[in-house]
């Protein structure tokens, strides 16, 4: 009987420890967004900011792998995202070779 309780206690402690550890993982969040029109050819990728952050932002990734936080619902941001999607499609057909594909990575590839 004592072994059952000690096993249950052990698993409870492990569960609580894992839960607390996962809850304390810091997020890389944007502190502010830049709301000014930028050249669409500067960017190679984009992704939404994590859900646990204070502000709603889209992260644009430059061809030189720098991140820029922008407001996701602005028209100019939507146009850049559309341009990036078309460049990725074109580069996929060209096997990611050529000047236009500089900095563009296949989907699912992290920088």
N, CA, C and O atoms as a printed pandas DataFrame, in Angstrom:
     atom_number atom_name residue_name chain_id  residue_number  x_coord  y_coord  z_coord
0              1         N          UNK        A               1    0.817   -1.193    0.000
1              2        CA          UNK        A               1    0.000    0.000    0.000
2              3         C          UNK        A               1    0.860    1.257    0.000
3              4         O          UNK        A               1    0.551    2.238   -0.675
4              5         N          UNK        A               2    1.946    1.209    0.770
5              6        CA          UNK        A               2    2.835    2.366    0.855
6              7         C          UNK        A               2    3.506    2.635   -0.489
7              8         O          UNK        A               2    3.772    3.785   -0.838
8              9         N          UNK        A               3    3.777    1.569   -1.238
9             10        CA          UNK        A               3    4.416    1.752   -2.542
10            11         C          UNK        A               3    3.483    2.470   -3.518
11            12         O          UNK        A               3    3.939    3.280   -4.325
12            13         N          UNK        A               4    2.197    2.183   -3.449
13            14        CA          UNK        A               4    1.245    2.857   -4.331
14            15         C          UNK        A               4    1.225    4.355   -4.058
15            16         O          UNK        A               4    1.258    5.165   -4.984
16            17         N          UNK        A               5    1.172    4.714   -2.788
17            18        CA          UNK        A               5    1.133    6.130   -2.426
18            19         C          UNK        A               5    2.428    6.833   -2.805
19            20         O          UNK        A               5    2.406    7.970   -3.274
20            21         N          UNK        A               6    3.545    6.166   -2.605
21            22        CA          UNK        A               6    4.814    6.815   -2.955
22            23         C          UNK        A               6    4.936    6.976   -4.474
23            24         O          UNK        A               6    5.482    7.971   -4.950
24            25         N          UNK        A               7    4.431    6.002   -5.232
25            26        CA          UNK        A               7    4.461    6.122   -6.692
26            27         C          UNK        A               7    3.545    7.248   -7.159
27            28         O          UNK        A               7    3.912    8.022   -8.043
28            29         N          UNK        A               8    2.355    7.343   -6.569
29            30        CA          UNK        A               8    1.430    8.423   -6.919
30            31         C          UNK        A               8    2.017    9.783   -6.566
31            32         O          UNK        A               8    1.919   10.732   -7.344
32            33         N          UNK        A               9    2.622    9.870   -5.396
33            34        CA          UNK        A               9    3.246   11.120   -4.969
34            35         C          UNK        A               9    4.381   11.507   -5.916
35            36         O          UNK        A               9    4.520   12.674   -6.284
36            37         N          UNK        A              10    5.188   10.529   -6.306
37            38        CA          UNK        A              10    6.300   10.775   -7.228
38            39         C          UNK        A              10    5.785   11.339   -8.558
39            40         O          UNK        A              10    6.320   12.329   -9.055
40            41         N          UNK        A              11    4.755   10.718   -9.134
41            42        CA          UNK        A              11    4.222   11.188  -10.411
42            43         C          UNK        A              11    3.552   12.555  -10.291
43            44         O          UNK        A              11    3.605   13.358  -11.222
44            45         N          UNK        A              12    2.931   12.817   -9.161
45            46        CA          UNK        A              12    2.344   14.151   -8.937
46            47         C          UNK        A              12    3.430   15.221   -8.901
47            48         O          UNK        A              12    3.273   16.292   -9.488
48            49         N          UNK        A              13    4.519   14.933   -8.219
49            50        CA          UNK        A              13    5.631   15.895   -8.139
50            51         C          UNK        A              13    6.232   16.120   -9.523
51            52         O          UNK        A              13    6.509   17.260   -9.897
52            53         N          UNK        A              14    6.435   15.059  -10.279
53            54        CA          UNK        A              14    6.982   15.189  -11.640
54            55         C          UNK        A              14    6.031   16.015  -12.508
55            56         O          UNK        A              14    6.483   16.896  -13.241
56            57         N          UNK        A              15    4.738   15.751  -12.441
57            58        CA          UNK        A              15    3.753   16.481  -13.236
58            59         C          UNK        A              15    3.760   17.967  -12.891
59            60         O          UNK        A              15    3.770   18.812  -13.786
60            61         N          UNK        A              16    3.756   18.283  -11.621
61            62        CA          UNK        A              16    3.758   19.685  -11.185
62            63         C          UNK        A              16    5.041   20.376  -11.620
63            64         O          UNK        A              16    5.001   21.520  -12.073
64            65         N          UNK        A              17    6.166   19.706  -11.492
65            66        CA          UNK        A              17    7.449   20.287  -11.897
66            67         C          UNK        A              17    7.462   20.584  -13.396
67            68         O          UNK        A              17    7.900   21.656  -13.814
68            69         N          UNK        A              18    6.987   19.644  -14.198
69            70        CA          UNK        A              18    6.956   19.856  -15.652
70            71         C          UNK        A              18    6.005   20.985  -16.023
71            72         O          UNK        A              18    6.314   21.786  -16.906
72            73         N          UNK        A              19    4.871   21.059  -15.373
73            74        CA          UNK        A              19    3.899   22.114  -15.656
74            75         C          UNK        A              19    4.475   23.482  -15.340
75            76         O          UNK        A              19    4.329   24.413  -16.132
76            77         N          UNK        A              20    5.120   23.614  -14.205
77            78        CA          UNK        A              20    5.721   24.890  -13.811
78            79         C          UNK        A              20    6.849   25.253  -14.757
79            80         O          UNK        A              20    6.989   26.418  -15.130
80            81         N          UNK        A              21    7.655   24.283  -15.150
81            82        CA          UNK        A              21    8.768   24.542  -16.057
82            83         C          UNK        A              21    8.262   25.028  -17.410
83            84         O          UNK        A              21    8.800   25.994  -17.951
84            85         N          UNK        A              22    7.249   24.386  -17.964
85            86        CA          UNK        A              22    6.722   24.793  -19.265
86            87         C          UNK        A              22    6.056   26.159  -19.207
87            88         O          UNK        A              22    6.079   26.901  -20.189
88            89         N          UNK        A              23    5.475   26.491  -18.089
89            90        CA          UNK        A              23    4.798   27.780  -17.959
90            91         C          UNK        A              23    5.776   28.937  -17.892
91            92         O          UNK        A              23    5.384   30.082  -18.119
92            93         N          UNK        A              24    7.028   28.673  -17.590
93            94        CA          UNK        A              24    7.999   29.743  -17.426
94            95         C          UNK        A              24    8.897   29.939  -18.642
95            96         O          UNK        A              24    9.892   30.659  -18.557
96            97         N          UNK        A              25    8.573   29.322  -19.760
97            98        CA          UNK        A              25    9.369   29.498  -20.974
98            99         C          UNK        A              25    9.127   30.905  -21.506
99           100         O          UNK        A              25    7.986   31.269  -21.793
100          101         N          UNK        A              26   10.190   31.705  -21.641
101          102        CA          UNK        A              26    9.996   33.073  -22.132
102          103         C          UNK        A              26    9.677   33.078  -23.627
103          104         O          UNK        A              26   10.219   32.283  -24.394
104          105         N          UNK        A              27    8.797   33.981  -24.020
105          106        CA          UNK        A              27    8.452   34.143  -25.428
106          107         C          UNK        A              27    9.259   35.298  -26.008
107          108         O          UNK        A              27    9.559   36.269  -25.312
108          109         N          UNK        A              28    9.601   35.187  -27.269
109          110        CA          UNK        A              28   10.279   36.271  -27.964
110          111         C          UNK        A              28    9.192   37.130  -28.596
111          112         O          UNK        A              28    8.718   36.838  -29.694
112          113         N          UNK        A              29    8.802   38.191  -27.895
113          114        CA          UNK        A              29    7.677   39.024  -28.324
114          115         C          UNK        A              29    8.150   40.374  -28.851
115          116         O          UNK        A              29    9.175   40.905  -28.424
116          117         N          UNK        A              30    7.380   40.911  -29.784
117          118        CA          UNK        A              30    7.610   42.277  -30.257
118          119         C          UNK        A              30    7.155   43.247  -29.173
119          120         O          UNK        A              30    6.084   43.078  -28.589
120          121         N          UNK        A              31    7.959   44.246  -28.911
121          122        CA          UNK        A              31    7.597   45.266  -27.929
122          123         C          UNK        A              31    6.847   46.417  -28.581
123          124         O          UNK        A              31    6.107   47.144  -27.918
124          125         N          UNK        A              32    7.044   46.578  -29.885
125          126        CA          UNK        A              32    6.374   47.643  -30.641
126          127         C          UNK        A              32    6.325   47.220  -32.106
127          128         O          UNK        A              32    7.042   46.312  -32.526
128          129         N          UNK        A              33    5.474   47.887  -32.873
129          130        CA          UNK        A              33    5.398   47.628  -34.310
130          131         C          UNK        A              33    5.757   48.899  -35.073
131          132         O          UNK        A              33    5.524   50.011  -34.598
132          133         N          UNK        A              34    6.324   48.719  -36.251
133          134        CA          UNK        A              34    6.649   49.840  -37.137
134          135         C          UNK        A              34    5.561   49.938  -38.190
135          136         O          UNK        A              34    5.347   48.999  -38.956
136          137         N          UNK        A              35    4.877   51.063  -38.231
137          138        CA          UNK        A              35    3.784   51.232  -39.186
138          139         C          UNK        A              35    4.169   52.255  -40.248
139          140         O          UNK        A              35    3.635   53.363  -40.294
140          141         N          UNK        A              36    5.102   51.857  -41.092
141          142        CA          UNK        A              36    5.457   52.693  -42.238
142          143         C          UNK        A              36    5.703   51.778  -43.427
143          144         O          UNK        A              36    6.237   50.679  -43.279
144          145         N          UNK        A              37    5.318   52.230  -44.574
145          146        CA          UNK        A              37    5.419   51.431  -45.787
146          147         C          UNK        A              37    6.876   51.132  -46.111
147          148         O          UNK        A              37    7.733   52.014  -46.059
148          149         N          UNK        A              38    7.141   49.871  -46.446
149          150        CA          UNK        A              38    8.496   49.429  -46.771
150          151         C          UNK        A              38    8.499   48.754  -48.139
151          152         O          UNK        A              38    7.453   48.352  -48.648
152          153         N          UNK        A              39    9.683   48.636  -48.721
153          154        CA          UNK        A              39    9.832   48.003  -50.026
154          155         C          UNK        A              39    9.622   46.491  -49.897
155          156         O          UNK        A              39   10.285   45.833  -49.096
156          157         N          UNK        A              40    8.709   45.957  -50.678
157          158        CA          UNK        A              40    8.368   44.537  -50.585
158          159         C          UNK        A              40    9.513   43.609  -50.979
159          160         O          UNK        A              40    9.531   42.446  -50.575
160          161         N          UNK        A              41   10.467   44.108  -51.763
161          162        CA          UNK        A              41   11.567   43.251  -52.211
162          163         C          UNK        A              41   12.613   43.003  -51.124
163          164         O          UNK        A              41   13.513   42.184  -51.311
164          165         N          UNK        A              42   12.505   43.696  -50.000
165          166        CA          UNK        A              42   13.456   43.503  -48.899
166          167         C          UNK        A              42   13.211   42.213  -48.131
167          168         O          UNK        A              42   14.095   41.743  -47.414
168          169         N          UNK        A              43   12.020   41.634  -48.271
169          170        CA          UNK        A              43   11.609   40.559  -47.378
170          171         C          UNK        A              43   11.536   39.206  -48.071
171          172         O          UNK        A              43   11.190   39.103  -49.248
172          173         N          UNK        A              44   11.876   38.157  -47.294
173          174        CA          UNK        A              44   11.880   36.798  -47.821
174          175         C          UNK        A              44   10.873   35.889  -47.128
175          176         O          UNK        A              44   10.537   34.828  -47.653
176          177         N          UNK        A              45   10.390   36.289  -45.956
177          178        CA          UNK        A              45    9.453   35.437  -45.223
178          179         C          UNK        A              45    8.669   36.273  -44.216
179          180         O          UNK        A              45    8.989   37.436  -43.970
180          181         N          UNK        A              46    7.648   35.666  -43.645
181          182        CA          UNK        A              46    6.857   36.305  -42.590
182          183         C          UNK        A              46    6.216   35.220  -41.737
183          184         O          UNK        A              46    6.025   34.090  -42.186
184          185         N          UNK        A              47    5.892   35.576  -40.513
185          186        CA          UNK        A              47    5.147   34.668  -39.639
186          187         C          UNK        A              47    4.469   35.486  -38.546
187          188         O          UNK        A              47    4.941   36.568  -38.197
188          189         N          UNK        A              48    3.368   34.975  -38.007
189          190        CA          UNK        A              48    2.668   35.716  -36.951
190          191         C          UNK        A              48    3.406   35.590  -35.624
191          192         O          UNK        A              48    4.067   34.587  -35.355
192          193         N          UNK        A              49    3.282   36.611  -34.813
193          194        CA          UNK        A              49    3.866   36.582  -33.481
194          195         C          UNK        A              49    3.117   35.555  -32.621
195          196         O          UNK        A              49    1.943   35.273  -32.864
196          197         N          UNK        A              50    3.794   35.008  -31.631
197          198        CA          UNK        A              50    3.201   34.008  -30.741
198          199         C          UNK        A              50    1.973   34.562  -30.023
199          200         O          UNK        A              50    1.870   35.767  -29.797
200          201         N          UNK        A              51    1.059   33.692  -29.674
201          202        CA          UNK        A              51   -0.211   34.083  -29.049
202          203         C          UNK        A              51   -0.047   34.664  -27.645
203          204         O          UNK        A              51   -0.907   35.433  -27.214
204          205         N          UNK        A              52    0.998   34.335  -26.930
205          206        CA          UNK        A              52    1.144   34.796  -25.552
206          207         C          UNK        A              52    1.705   36.196  -25.403
207          208         O          UNK        A              52    1.987   36.623  -24.284
208          209         N          UNK        A              53    1.875   36.915  -26.484
209          210        CA          UNK        A              53    2.477   38.251  -26.440
210          211         C          UNK        A              53    1.409   39.334  -26.263
211          212         O          UNK        A              53    0.233   39.115  -26.555
212          213         N          UNK        A              54    1.835   40.503  -25.782
213          214        CA          UNK        A              54    0.907   41.591  -25.458
214          215         C          UNK        A              54    0.295   42.283  -26.670
215          216         O          UNK        A              54   -0.850   42.729  -26.606
216          217         N          UNK        A              55    1.029   42.382  -27.768
217          218        CA          UNK        A              55    0.514   43.085  -28.943
218          219         C          UNK        A              55    0.377   42.125  -30.119
219          220         O          UNK        A              55    1.091   41.126  -30.209
220          221         N          UNK        A              56   -0.539   42.440  -31.006
221          222        CA          UNK        A              56   -0.758   41.658  -32.217
222          223         C          UNK        A              56    0.235   42.147  -33.268
223          224         O          UNK        A              56    0.247   43.332  -33.604
224          225         N          UNK        A              57    1.063   41.247  -33.787
225          226        CA          UNK        A              57    2.075   41.666  -34.760
226          227         C          UNK        A              57    2.367   40.549  -35.750
227          228         O          UNK        A              57    2.219   39.366  -35.445
228          229         N          UNK        A              58    2.786   40.958  -36.943
229          230        CA          UNK        A              58    3.305   40.050  -37.948
230          231         C          UNK        A              58    4.805   40.321  -37.999
231          232         O          UNK        A              58    5.231   41.474  -37.937
232          233         N          UNK        A              59    5.599   39.276  -38.111
233          234        CA          UNK        A              59    7.046   39.446  -38.160
234          235         C          UNK        A              59    7.501   39.207  -39.592
235          236         O          UNK        A              59    7.359   38.109  -40.130
236          237         N          UNK        A              60    8.049   40.249  -40.197
237          238        CA          UNK        A              60    8.613   40.146  -41.540
238          239         C          UNK        A              60   10.095   39.830  -41.399
239          240         O          UNK        A              60   10.791   40.436  -40.584
240          241         N          UNK        A              61   10.576   38.877  -42.198
241          242        CA          UNK        A              61   11.978   38.472  -42.158
242          243         C          UNK        A              61   12.647   38.974  -43.432
243          244         O          UNK        A              61   12.199   38.672  -44.538
244          245         N          UNK        A              62   13.723   39.743  -43.269
245          246        CA          UNK        A              62   14.423   40.274  -44.438
246          247         C          UNK        A              62   15.236   39.179  -45.107
247          248         O          UNK        A              62   15.415   38.093  -44.556
248          249         N          UNK        A              63   15.716   39.475  -46.282
249          250        CA          UNK        A              63   16.554   38.520  -47.010
250          251         C          UNK        A              63   17.874   38.263  -46.281
251          252         O          UNK        A              63   18.536   37.255  -46.528
252          253         N          UNK        A              64   18.245   39.155  -45.403
253          254        CA          UNK        A              64   19.465   38.989  -44.596
254          255         C          UNK        A              64   19.148   38.506  -43.178
255          256         O          UNK        A              64   19.961   38.648  -42.265
256          257         N          UNK        A              65   17.943   37.930  -43.010
257          258        CA          UNK        A              65   17.508   37.264  -41.787
258          259         C          UNK        A              65   17.351   38.182  -40.574
259          260         O          UNK        A              65   17.622   37.772  -39.446
260          261         N          UNK        A              66   16.919   39.401  -40.801
261          262        CA          UNK        A              66   16.579   40.330  -39.715
262          263         C          UNK        A              66   15.061   40.355  -39.582
263          264         O          UNK        A              66   14.347   40.270  -40.581
264          265         N          UNK        A              67   14.570   40.470  -38.357
265          266        CA          UNK        A              67   13.127   40.481  -38.109
266          267         C          UNK        A              67   12.622   41.893  -37.879
267          268         O          UNK        A              67   13.283   42.709  -37.235
268          269         N          UNK        A              68   11.435   42.171  -38.417
269          270        CA          UNK        A              68   10.794   43.467  -38.235
270          271         C          UNK        A              68    9.334   43.234  -37.856
271          272         O          UNK        A              68    8.609   42.532  -38.560
272          273         N          UNK        A              69    8.912   43.818  -36.754
273          274        CA          UNK        A              69    7.536   43.678  -36.277
274          275         C          UNK        A              69    6.658   44.750  -36.909
275          276         O          UNK        A              69    6.963   45.940  -36.842
276          277         N          UNK        A              70    5.563   44.311  -37.523
277          278        CA          UNK        A              70    4.653   45.236  -38.202
278          279         C          UNK        A              70    3.210   44.894  -37.826
279          280         O          UNK        A              70    2.930   43.776  -37.394
280          281         N          UNK        A              71    2.286   45.863  -37.991
281          282        CA          UNK        A              71    0.873   45.584  -37.702
282          283         C          UNK        A              71    0.290   44.650  -38.772
283          284         O          UNK        A              71    0.385   44.956  -39.961
284          285         N          UNK        A              72   -0.303   43.533  -38.383
285          286        CA          UNK        A              72   -0.705   42.514  -39.360
286          287         C          UNK        A              72   -1.884   42.879  -40.254
287          288         O          UNK        A              72   -2.037   42.291  -41.324
288          289         N          UNK        A              73   -2.715   43.822  -39.852
289          290        CA          UNK        A              73   -3.932   44.096  -40.614
290          291         C          UNK        A              73   -3.823   45.308  -41.535
291          292         O          UNK        A              73   -4.815   45.705  -42.145
292          293         N          UNK        A              74   -2.643   45.899  -41.644
293          294        CA          UNK        A              74   -2.448   47.039  -42.546
294          295         C          UNK        A              74   -2.397   46.544  -43.994
295          296         O          UNK        A              74   -1.902   45.451  -44.267
296          297         N          UNK        A              75   -2.905   47.345  -44.899
297          298        CA          UNK        A              75   -2.954   46.974  -46.318
298          299         C          UNK        A              75   -1.555   46.745  -46.872
299          300         O          UNK        A              75   -1.330   45.776  -47.598
300          301         N          UNK        A              76   -0.610   47.623  -46.538
301          302        CA          UNK        A              76    0.741   47.480  -47.084
302          303         C          UNK        A              76    1.402   46.193  -46.584
303          304         O          UNK        A              76    2.206   45.603  -47.306
304          305         N          UNK        A              77    1.084   45.751  -45.378
305          306        CA          UNK        A              77    1.634   44.493  -44.852
306          307         C          UNK        A              77    1.027   43.316  -45.611
307          308         O          UNK        A              77    1.735   42.369  -45.953
308          309         N          UNK        A              78   -0.266   43.369  -45.874
309          310        CA          UNK        A              78   -0.933   42.311  -46.636
310          311         C          UNK        A              78   -0.336   42.195  -48.043
311          312         O          UNK        A              78   -0.183   41.091  -48.565
312          313         N          UNK        A              79    0.000   43.334  -48.653
313          314        CA          UNK        A              79    0.615   43.322  -49.985
314          315         C          UNK        A              79    2.004   42.692  -49.942
315          316         O          UNK        A              79    2.371   41.938  -50.843
316          317         N          UNK        A              80    2.776   42.997  -48.900
317          318        CA          UNK        A              80    4.106   42.391  -48.762
318          319         C          UNK        A              80    3.975   40.885  -48.575
319          320         O          UNK        A              80    4.727   40.119  -49.179
320          321         N          UNK        A              81    3.030   40.455  -47.747
321          322        CA          UNK        A              81    2.823   39.025  -47.520
322          323         C          UNK        A              81    2.431   38.319  -48.819
323          324         O          UNK        A              81    2.907   37.218  -49.095
324          325         N          UNK        A              82    1.575   38.944  -49.606
325          326        CA          UNK        A              82    1.172   38.381  -50.889
326          327         C          UNK        A              82    2.369   38.284  -51.838
327          328         O          UNK        A              82    2.535   37.287  -52.540
328          329         N          UNK        A              83    3.198   39.327  -51.850
329          330        CA          UNK        A              83    4.401   39.324  -52.685
330          331         C          UNK        A              83    5.347   38.195  -52.262
331          332         O          UNK        A              83    5.890   37.489  -53.111
332          333         N          UNK        A              84    5.541   38.029  -50.961
333          334        CA          UNK        A              84    6.421   36.966  -50.461
334          335         C          UNK        A              84    5.893   35.599  -50.894
335          336         O          UNK        A              84    6.670   34.738  -51.308
336          337         N          UNK        A              85    4.585   35.397  -50.803
337          338        CA          UNK        A              85    3.994   34.126  -51.231
338          339         C          UNK        A              85    4.257   33.861  -52.708
339          340         O          UNK        A              85    4.575   32.735  -53.088
340          341         N          UNK        A              86    4.127   34.891  -53.545
341          342        CA          UNK        A              86    4.363   34.702  -54.981
342          343         C          UNK        A              86    5.842   34.452  -55.272
343          344         O          UNK        A              86    6.172   33.654  -56.149
344          345         N          UNK        A              87    6.731   35.123  -54.548
345          346        CA          UNK        A              87    8.170   34.890  -54.733
346          347         C          UNK        A              87    8.526   33.468  -54.310
347          348         O          UNK        A              87    9.310   32.800  -54.984
348          349         N          UNK        A              88    7.962   33.007  -53.210
349          350        CA          UNK        A              88    8.232   31.634  -52.759
350          351         C          UNK        A              88    7.766   30.611  -53.789
351          352         O          UNK        A              88    8.454   29.621  -54.038
352          353         N          UNK        A              89    6.604   30.847  -54.386
353          354        CA          UNK        A              89    6.093   29.948  -55.422
354          355         C          UNK        A              89    7.020   29.949  -56.629
355          356         O          UNK        A              89    7.342   28.892  -57.171
356          357         N          UNK        A              90    7.447   31.131  -57.048
357          358        CA          UNK        A              90    8.345   31.258  -58.202
358          359         C          UNK        A              90    9.683   30.580  -57.910
359          360         O          UNK        A              90   10.213   29.854  -58.751
360          361         N          UNK        A              91   10.227   30.819  -56.716
361          362        CA          UNK        A              91   11.527   30.246  -56.354
362          363         C          UNK        A              91   11.466   28.725  -56.237
363          364         O          UNK        A              91   12.430   28.029  -56.556
364          365         N          UNK        A              92   10.329   28.221  -55.781
365          366        CA          UNK        A              92   10.172   26.767  -55.691
366          367         C          UNK        A              92   10.267   26.144  -57.080
367          368         O          UNK        A              92   10.874   25.087  -57.254
368          369         N          UNK        A              93    9.658   26.809  -58.075
369          370        CA          UNK        A              93    9.727   26.320  -59.456
370          371         C          UNK        A              93   11.158   26.377  -59.983
371          372         O          UNK        A              93   11.564   25.532  -60.781
372          373         N          UNK        A              94   11.924   27.377  -59.536
373          374        CA          UNK        A              94   13.305   27.562  -60.001
374          375         C          UNK        A              94   14.318   26.874  -59.089
375          376         O          UNK        A              94   15.522   27.082  -59.231
376          377         N          UNK        A              95   13.831   26.049  -58.149
377          378        CA          UNK        A              95   14.693   25.315  -57.224
378          379         C          UNK        A              95   15.525   26.245  -56.342
379          380         O          UNK        A              95   16.654   25.919  -55.975
380          381         N          UNK        A              96   14.962   27.395  -56.009
381          382        CA          UNK        A              96   15.565   28.389  -55.105
382          383         C          UNK        A              96   16.921   28.884  -55.603
383          384         O          UNK        A              96   17.819   29.163  -54.810
384          385         N          UNK        A              97   17.057   28.989  -56.920
385          386        CA          UNK        A              97   18.294   29.502  -57.509
386          387         C          UNK        A              97   18.005   30.816  -58.213
387          388         O          UNK        A              97   16.901   31.040  -58.709
388          389         N          UNK        A              98   18.997   31.668  -58.248
389          390        CA          UNK        A              98   18.852   32.954  -58.916
390          391         C          UNK        A              98   18.807   34.103  -57.932
391          392         O          UNK        A              98   18.550   33.920  -56.742
392          393         N          UNK        A              99   19.064   35.293  -58.456
393          394        CA          UNK        A              99   19.144   36.498  -57.625
394          395         C          UNK        A              99   17.829   36.795  -56.908
395          396         O          UNK        A              99   17.833   37.228  -55.755
396          397         N          UNK        A             100   16.721   36.566  -57.578
397          398        CA          UNK        A             100   15.413   36.858  -56.981
398          399         C          UNK        A             100   15.124   35.972  -55.764
399          400         O          UNK        A             100   14.321   36.342  -54.907
400          401         N          UNK        A             101   15.765   34.822  -55.685
401          402        CA          UNK        A             101   15.522   33.875  -54.594
402          403         C          UNK        A             101   16.522   34.015  -53.448
403          404         O          UNK        A             101   16.519   33.194  -52.530
404          405         N          UNK        A             102   17.375   35.035  -53.483
405          406        CA          UNK        A             102   18.339   35.238  -52.403
406          407         C          UNK        A             102   17.601   35.411  -51.076
407          408         O          UNK        A             102   16.740   36.281  -50.946
408          409         N          UNK        A             103   17.942   34.583  -50.099
409          410        CA          UNK        A             103   17.340   34.670  -48.772
410          411         C          UNK        A             103   16.015   33.953  -48.628
411          412         O          UNK        A             103   15.501   33.838  -47.515
412          413         N          UNK        A             104   15.445   33.466  -49.723
413          414        CA          UNK        A             104   14.163   32.759  -49.667
414          415         C          UNK        A             104   14.439   31.294  -49.366
415          416         O          UNK        A             104   15.232   30.644  -50.047
416          417         N          UNK        A             105   13.774   30.784  -48.338
417          418        CA          UNK        A             105   13.962   29.395  -47.925
418          419         C          UNK        A             105   12.679   28.611  -48.207
419          420         O          UNK        A             105   11.588   29.182  -48.216
420          421         N          UNK        A             106   12.814   27.306  -48.435
421          422        CA          UNK        A             106   11.607   26.478  -48.593
422          423         C          UNK        A             106   10.753   26.537  -47.330
423          424         O          UNK        A             106   11.282   26.721  -46.234
424          425         N          UNK        A             107    9.443   26.383  -47.473
425          426        CA          UNK        A             107    8.552   26.384  -46.309
426          427         C          UNK        A             107    8.961   25.279  -45.346
427          428         O          UNK        A             107    9.341   24.183  -45.760
428          429         N          UNK        A             108    8.877   25.584  -44.059
429          430        CA          UNK        A             108    9.249   24.620  -43.036
430          431         C          UNK        A             108   10.716   24.661  -42.674
431          432         O          UNK        A             108   11.140   23.953  -41.760
432          433         N          UNK        A             109   11.514   25.477  -43.369
433          434        CA          UNK        A             109   12.931   25.601  -43.064
434          435         C          UNK        A             109   13.142   26.811  -42.180
435          436         O          UNK        A             109   12.723   27.917  -42.522
436          437         N          UNK        A             110   13.779   26.609  -41.062
437          438        CA          UNK        A             110   14.070   27.723  -40.161
438          439         C          UNK        A             110   15.405   28.340  -40.530
439          440         O          UNK        A             110   16.296   27.662  -41.040
440          441         N          UNK        A             111   15.533   29.616  -40.271
441          442        CA          UNK        A             111   16.787   30.318  -40.556
442          443         C          UNK        A             111   17.846   29.904  -39.577
443          444         O          UNK        A             111   18.977   30.385  -39.651
